[in-house]
Amino acid sequence: MSKIVGGVSLAKIPWQERPADSSAILWRYDANPIIGWNPIPDGARAFNSAVVPFGGGFVGVFRIDHHNDMPQLHFGTSENAIDWNIQNDAIRFVSESGEPMPRSAYYYDPRVVKIEDTYYVTWCNEFIGTMSPTIGIAKTTDFKSFVQLENAFLPFNRNGVLFPRKIGGEFVMLNRPSDNGHTPFGDVYLSRSPDMTFWGKHRLVMKAGQGGWWEATKIGPGPVPIETDEGWLVIYHAVINNCNGFVYSFGSVILDLDDPSKVLARSSRYLLSPEKPYETTGFVPNVAFPCATLCDADTGRLAVYYGAADTYTALAFGNVYEIMEWTRANSSI
């Protein structure tokens, strides 16, 4: 059986046992959604957000779409990682020299990862006054001050997800080059950096459609990869464009530990797809979009945070070891 590497004991993560009448590899929290409409005075919707353990509790960086429909990033805290206190004021970033950063037009779909003693936030950021998407990066040690670094890539790019440690002495990021709309580009790439500023050594990881029709239109990395002794487990989002529009589901892939551009196994069917009313009905129907996980290294228990219908924040549960086994057993390669 696989063993989680570099993880932490998180006995306090949200958890429910799999329902007795279910054989699902991922099962939904029975009190979903955990965040609904108008979560703060200035914000209409909170979804596609990031959660990490911090200071004996949990913190989050939340995508909040404001009442003008423009997304901003907001900081939140929680004792149980279910009930959240989200600040009404958006995060204000400072430059590496300590000066306030000019506000971008939008910030969305953040991820947060701890690498050594620093927490890094990545998100889809405007590229310097162009209204074009790229990957923004910021760092913090206390979640009080956020230092914004250089954008990682030229436009157009989305879904920047950092690995939780350096590989071969370099920072490594999954990302998805795109266009300026809802994208004929849908493949996942890997990029490396010696310093979190200059990114290169780009490699194709996997292409949309290789796992089946459910992911035929585009794919993108989801939560931060989970390290096991048998490879990196990555939960990704996958999209089909059917007669009623896009449908976003979850898939899973196992990447090589030393060279994560190599795919060892990739699910040929989805782990979770929109079924419940809070996933099929909302601002954007038929979306289940994973952005964060909490994992207990002792038991393998996994709590997956996902955006539902671009409106709500929801939770699903599973076990890392079961997902690894299921991914190998149902691999498309």
Secondary structure, DSSP 8 states (H G I E B T S, - for coil): ---B-S----TTS------TT---SSEE-TT--SB-S--BTTEEEEEEEEEEEETTEEEEEEEEEETTS-EEEEEEEESSSSS-EE-SS---EE-TTS-B----S-EEEEEEEEETTEEEEEEEEE-TTS--EEEEEEEESSSS-EEE---SSSSSEEEEEE-SS-BTTBEEEEEEE--SSS-S---EEEEEESSSS--EEEEEEE-TTTT-GGGSSEEEE-S--EEETTEEEEEEEEEEEETTEEEEEEEEEEE-SS-TTSEEEEBSS-SB---SHHHHSSSSSSBEEEEEEEE-TTT-EEEEEEEETTTEEEEEEEEHHHHHHHHHHTB--
